[in-house]
Amino acid sequence: MSSASELTDHTGYWMRMVSNAVSHEFARKVSDEGVTVAEWSFMRALYDLEPTPPSVLAERMGMTKGAISKLSERLVAKGLVKRAQSRQDKRAHSLSLTTEGRAKIPVLASLADKNDAEFFGVLMKEEHETLDRILKLLAERRGLKAIPVD
């Protein structure tokens, strides 16, 4: 009989454990504000942009146009995002935050900051910086660009 490695022998196991804990707590916090983590990511991506076509947002976020369409529909229904038809091409439209959506960004960003501080506050400053550096290095070397939304 061949031996099998333990789950805990894998770096991915520990990364997933930590990621799940951080993500679930953040999802709970933003749900109190009436949005999902995916919606928050979408809104944050729009925050620094002029009205933007969904195709540009999809490329920027590393998501499909279908996923962008579903998220935008939910956020339009919540009154946080608005859709405007292009004057040049009546088939095209752009997305932007509503006044209410724009006002929510600092609140949600503060929750993200608080979640990070609560979870990673058990690390010394140097440890936290090292963790960030290694994770960013892994993302860069693996060519990971899509914004994590789930």
C-alpha positions as CSV (number, residue, x, y, z in Angstrom):
1,M,0.0,0.0,0.0
2,S,1.4,3.4,-1.0
3,S,1.5,6.2,1.5
4,A,-0.5,9.4,1.1
5,S,0.6,12.8,2.4
6,E,-1.5,14.4,5.1
7,L,-3.7,17.4,4.2
8,T,-1.6,19.5,6.6
9,D,1.6,18.7,4.7
10,H,0.5,21.2,1.9
11,T,1.0,24.9,1.9
12,G,-2.2,25.2,-0.1
13,Y,-4.1,23.7,2.9
14,W,-2.8,26.4,5.2
15,M,-3.4,29.2,2.7
16,R,-7.0,28.0,2.2
17,M,-7.6,27.8,5.9
18,V,-6.4,31.3,6.5
19,S,-8.1,32.6,3.3
20,N,-11.4,31.1,4.3
21,A,-11.3,32.6,7.8
22,V,-10.4,36.1,6.5
23,S,-13.0,35.9,3.7
24,H,-15.9,34.6,5.7
25,E,-15.5,37.2,8.4
26,F,-15.2,40.0,5.8
27,A,-18.3,38.6,4.0
28,R,-20.2,38.8,7.2
29,K,-19.1,42.4,7.8
30,V,-20.0,43.7,4.3
31,S,-23.3,41.8,4.3
32,D,-24.3,44.1,7.2
33,E,-23.9,46.9,4.6
34,G,-26.2,45.1,2.1
35,V,-23.5,43.9,-0.3
36,T,-21.5,40.8,-1.1
37,V,-17.7,40.6,-1.4
38,A,-18.1,40.3,-5.2
39,E,-20.3,43.4,-5.2
40,W,-17.8,45.3,-3.0
41,S,-14.9,44.3,-5.4
42,F,-17.0,45.5,-8.4
43,M,-17.9,48.8,-6.7
44,R,-14.3,49.4,-5.6
45,A,-13.1,48.8,-9.2
46,L,-15.5,51.5,-10.4
47,Y,-14.6,54.0,-7.7
48,D,-11.6,55.5,-9.4
49,L,-13.0,55.3,-12.9
50,E,-15.0,57.5,-15.2
51,P,-18.2,55.8,-16.5
52,T,-16.8,52.6,-17.9
53,P,-18.0,50.1,-20.5
54,P,-18.7,46.6,-18.9
55,S,-16.1,45.1,-21.3
56,V,-13.4,47.3,-20.0
57,L,-14.4,46.5,-16.4
58,A,-14.4,42.8,-17.2
59,E,-10.9,43.0,-18.6
60,R,-9.7,45.1,-15.7
61,M,-11.1,42.7,-13.1
62,G,-10.2,39.5,-14.9
63,M,-13.9,38.4,-15.1
64,T,-16.2,37.4,-17.9
65,K,-18.6,39.8,-19.4
66,G,-21.4,37.6,-18.1
67,A,-20.2,37.9,-14.6
68,I,-19.9,41.6,-14.9
69,S,-23.4,41.8,-16.3
70,K,-24.9,39.8,-13.4
71,L,-23.0,41.9,-10.8
72,S,-24.0,45.2,-12.5
73,E,-27.7,44.1,-12.6
74,R,-27.7,43.3,-8.9
75,L,-26.0,46.6,-8.1
76,V,-28.3,48.7,-10.3
77,A,-31.3,47.0,-8.6
78,K,-29.8,48.1,-5.2
79,G,-29.3,51.7,-6.4
80,L,-25.5,51.5,-6.0
81,V,-24.5,51.5,-9.7
82,K,-26.1,53.3,-12.7
83,R,-26.1,52.4,-16.3
84,A,-25.9,55.1,-19.0
85,Q,-26.5,54.5,-22.7
86,S,-23.7,55.7,-25.1
87,R,-24.6,58.8,-27.2
88,Q,-22.5,57.5,-30.1
89,D,-23.7,53.8,-30.1
90,K,-27.1,53.2,-28.7
91,R,-26.2,49.5,-28.2
92,A,-23.3,50.4,-25.8
93,H,-23.5,51.5,-22.3
94,S,-21.3,52.5,-19.4
95,L,-21.4,51.8,-15.7
96,S,-20.6,54.1,-12.8
97,L,-21.4,54.4,-9.1
98,T,-24.5,56.3,-7.9
99,T,-24.1,58.9,-5.2
100,E,-25.2,56.3,-2.7
101,G,-22.7,53.7,-4.1
102,R,-19.9,56.2,-4.0
103,A,-20.7,57.1,-0.4
104,K,-20.5,53.4,0.5
105,I,-16.9,52.9,-0.7
106,P,-15.2,54.5,2.3
107,V,-17.4,52.6,4.7
108,L,-16.7,49.3,3.0
109,A,-13.0,50.1,2.7
110,S,-12.9,50.8,6.4
111,L,-14.5,47.4,7.0
112,A,-11.8,45.8,4.8
113,D,-9.1,47.6,6.8
114,K,-10.6,46.6,10.1
115,N,-10.9,43.0,9.0
116,D,-7.3,42.9,8.0
117,A,-6.2,44.5,11.2
118,E,-8.2,42.1,13.3
119,F,-7.0,39.0,11.5
120,F,-3.4,39.9,10.8
121,G,-2.9,41.9,13.9
122,V,-1.5,38.8,15.7
123,L,1.6,39.1,13.4
124,M,4.5,41.4,14.1
125,K,4.9,44.2,11.6
126,E,7.9,42.4,9.9
127,E,6.0,39.1,9.7
128,H,3.0,40.8,8.1
129,E,5.2,42.6,5.6
130,T,7.0,39.3,4.8
131,L,3.7,37.5,4.3
132,D,2.4,40.3,2.0
133,R,5.7,40.3,0.0
134,I,5.6,36.5,-0.5
135,L,2.0,36.4,-1.5
136,K,2.5,39.3,-4.0
137,L,5.6,37.5,-5.4
138,L,3.6,34.3,-5.8
139,A,0.8,36.1,-7.6
140,E,3.3,37.9,-9.9
141,R,5.3,34.8,-10.8
142,R,2.1,32.7,-11.4
143,G,0.6,35.5,-13.5
144,L,-2.4,35.9,-11.3
145,K,-4.3,39.1,-12.2
146,A,-8.0,38.4,-11.6
147,I,-9.5,40.2,-8.7
148,P,-10.6,37.6,-6.2
149,V,-14.4,38.0,-5.6
150,D,-15.4,34.7,-4.0
